[in-house]
Amino acid sequence: MEEKTVYSAVQPSGDLTIGNYIGSIRNWLPLQESYTCYFAVADLHSITVRQDPALLRERTLSLAALYLACGVDPEKTTLYVQSHVPEHAQLCWALNTIAYVGEMERMTQFKDKSQKHADNINMGLMDYPVLMASDILLYQTDLVPVGQDQTQHLEICRDLAIRFNNRYGETFRVPKAHIIKERAKICSLLEPTKKMSKSDENPNASIFLTDPRDVILKKFKRAVTDSDNTIRYAEEKPGVSNLLAIYSVFRGCTIAEAEKSFEGCGYGTLKTAVGETVADALEPIQREQQRLLGEREYLLSLLKKGAENARERAEKTLISVYEKIGLLRG
Ligand code: AQP
């Protein structure tokens, strides 16, 4: 059977939320068993908004440790830091020449982030989807586990792959998104129609993977619900539905089972149960991440090996792209 490849990444742009975990990292784990997986810390993406350099370095290592603590297995998977593989930026430059300014300006994330960082609407911010396409296409990826917010970028990636293949001949595999519907958009606890985001200005809107137990319980207690006091999953009840979705993921049950287990209960009971379930699940991950961060040399050597592995595959794609577009090889 033909080997299938999975690529995914998260930016070290802040402490991760349970949204990043549920929409992305958690879905990677079963894929490691039957696919060739590349999981990266997307540091080049994160500098499209201003970062503190020392903090960015620490967050990069800390995110790699978190991947491992969540269950990414370095024996089965290639785990590396994006900037350690220069082919990402090199392919991005080549793809920039077939990407149109108009299509990048239409991207929702570009519009949102331009508003949020009005004093720093830089070229990198606009180019984010092209770099993301390069990440994915370098590895001839079949599947990309992402949350709903990234589906538009994945469509651009597919368009660029098809456009390049049409213009220069078959070069890239055209990837598909791997999305689990009920987990694709975990929402803010305070504005439950908005996605939970690691860069939300209000820390009470998000549960961070590093939050201690008492903070998790408190944040869930304050979560916005509604006044109808029945626990069911429904579009017109975004707050309650969000809590049920979070509960079902961490409990390992379906949403229908979650609804059933809260039959006749009030919102207070639901909020406490979700808080306790999430805190219980995060505790061992937090402990393991801290343990790994105490082994800095081990982490750095693992990332070095990961980057070497990644480069082997990335280089092949880049050479083929350079040949197709007519760059003279030295
Ligand atoms: N709320 C969410 N629900 C489900 N999935 C989510 N993802 C993010 N938020 C949610 C998924 O997490 C992966 C990594 O995201 P990223 O770090 O590359 O950037 P992002 O999508 O922009 O996530 P954030 O948390 O909102 O980061 P900031 O605040 O820095 O922009 C992606 O697969 C994403 O879909």
Residues whose N, C-alpha, C, O or C-beta is under 5 A from the ligand:
A	BS01	AQP	A9 V10 Q11 S13 G19 N20 G23 S24 P145 V146 G147 Q148 D149 Q150 R183 A184 K185 I186 C187 K195 M196 S197 K198 S199
